[in-house]
């Protein structure tokens, strides 16, 4: 396997962040266009970015800057624990909001068919990316431990 240069890693990283931003815009566009007063913008975007970024690092670690920075991998092992708790807490907050409020409170006033479709979309999307980001953060420390061990023993990321 050929070694990826610094310039190539930089281009790949930039490309992935642009792709992540594009996906965030595409996923959040229906919510932005059809709802008013949506209360979960920030956490929804955090879920999407976390899911895409962590899954990318799980599968494509040797092509990232993180591949040879051992101290950052160790830091990510420990930072993933409070991140998991924060994301689960926000998922719980979203579910409590749905349990105690009407659908209009989530997406605003609109025709009943559109309301049902938007509530279903928002709920499915936030659960997909929320659960996906939590699961990927649970797996991340094991991937980082394996990568640190492999780098120390073989010199390969």
C-alpha positions in Angstrom: 0.0 0.0 0.0 1.4 3.4 -0.9 1.7 6.1 1.6 -0.6 9.1 1.3 1.1 12.4 1.2 0.3 15.4 3.5 -1.2 17.3 0.6 -3.4 14.4 -0.4 -4.6 14.0 3.3 -5.3 17.7 3.4 -7.4 17.5 0.2 -9.3 14.4 1.4 -10.0 16.1 4.8 -11.3 19.2 3.0 -13.4 17.0 0.6 -14.9 15.1 3.5 -15.8 18.3 5.4 -17.4 19.7 2.3 -19.4 16.5 1.8 -20.5 16.6 5.4 -21.6 20.2 5.1 -23.5 19.3 1.9 -25.2 16.3 3.6 -26.2 18.5 6.6 -27.8 21.1 4.2 -29.6 18.4 2.2 -30.9 16.6 5.3 -31.9 19.8 7.2 -33.4 21.6 4.1 -36.9 20.1 4.4 -37.0 21.0 8.1 -35.8 24.6 7.3 -38.2 25.0 4.4 -41.4 23.6 5.9 -41.2 24.2 9.6 -41.2 27.2 11.9 -39.7 27.3 15.3 -38.0 23.9 15.2 -36.3 23.6 18.6 -33.7 21.0 17.9 -31.4 22.6 15.2 -28.2 22.5 17.1 -28.4 18.9 18.3 -29.7 17.7 15.0 -26.7 19.1 13.2 -24.4 17.7 15.9 -25.8 14.3 15.4 -25.3 14.4 11.6 -21.8 15.7 11.8 -20.8 13.3 14.6 -22.2 10.3 12.7 -20.5 11.1 9.4 -17.1 12.1 11.0 -16.9 9.2 13.5 -17.9 6.6 10.9 -15.3 8.1 8.5 -12.6 7.7 11.2 -13.7 4.2 12.0 -13.4 3.0 8.4 -10.8 5.3 6.8 -8.5 6.1 9.7 -5.2 5.5 7.7 -6.2 8.3 5.2 -6.8 10.9 7.9 -4.5 13.2 9.9 -5.4 11.3 13.0 -3.5 8.2 11.7 -0.2 9.1 13.2 -1.1 11.4 16.0 -1.1 9.0 19.0 -1.9 11.5 21.8 -5.0 12.7 19.9 -6.2 9.1 19.5 -5.8 8.5 23.3 -7.6 11.8 24.0 -10.5 10.7 21.7 -10.8 7.4 23.7 -11.5 9.4 26.8 -13.5 12.2 25.2 -15.9 9.8 23.6 -17.3 8.8 27.0 -18.8 12.2 27.9 -19.9 12.7 24.3 -21.9 9.5 24.4 -23.6 10.6 27.6 -24.4 14.1 26.2 -25.8 12.6 22.9 -28.0 10.1 24.8 -29.2 12.8 27.1 -30.2 15.0 24.1 -32.0 12.0 22.5 -33.9 11.6 25.8 -34.8 15.3 25.8 -36.1 15.0 22.2 -38.2 12.0 23.2 -39.6 13.7 26.3 -40.4 16.7 24.1 -42.4 14.5 21.7 -44.2 12.8 24.6 -45.4 16.0 26.3 -46.0 18.3 23.4 -48.3 18.3 20.3 -46.8 17.8 16.9 -47.5 21.4 16.1 -45.0 22.4 18.8 -42.3 20.5 16.9 -42.9 21.6 13.3 -45.4 24.5 13.5 -48.9 24.9 12.1 -49.5 23.3 8.7 -52.0 21.1 6.9 -52.6 17.8 8.7 -51.0 15.6 5.9 -47.9 17.8 5.7 -47.8 17.9 9.5 -47.8 14.1 9.8 -45.2 13.7 7.0 -42.9 16.3 8.6 -43.2 14.9 12.1 -42.4 11.4 10.7 -39.4 12.8 8.8 -38.0 14.8 11.7 -38.5 11.9 14.1 -37.0 9.3 11.8 -34.0 11.5 10.8 -33.1 12.6 14.3 -33.4 9.0 15.7 -31.3 7.6 12.7 -28.5 10.0 13.2 -28.7 10.2 17.0 -28.6 6.4 17.5 -26.0 6.1 14.7 -23.7 8.7 16.3 -24.0 7.1 19.8 -23.2 3.6 18.4 -20.3 4.9 16.4 -19.0 6.7 19.5 -19.2 3.5 21.5 -17.1 1.7 18.8 -14.6 4.6 18.4 -12.5 3.9 21.5 -11.9 0.3 20.5 -10.8 1.4 17.1 -8.5 4.0 18.5 -7.0 1.4 21.0 -6.4 -1.0 18.1 -4.8 1.7 16.0 -2.5 2.9 18.9 -1.5 -0.7 19.6 -0.9 -1.4 15.9 1.2 1.8 15.4 3.3 1.1 18.5 4.0 -2.5 17.5 4.3 -2.3 13.7 4.6 1.4 12.8 1.5 1.3 10.6 -1.6 3.3 11.3 
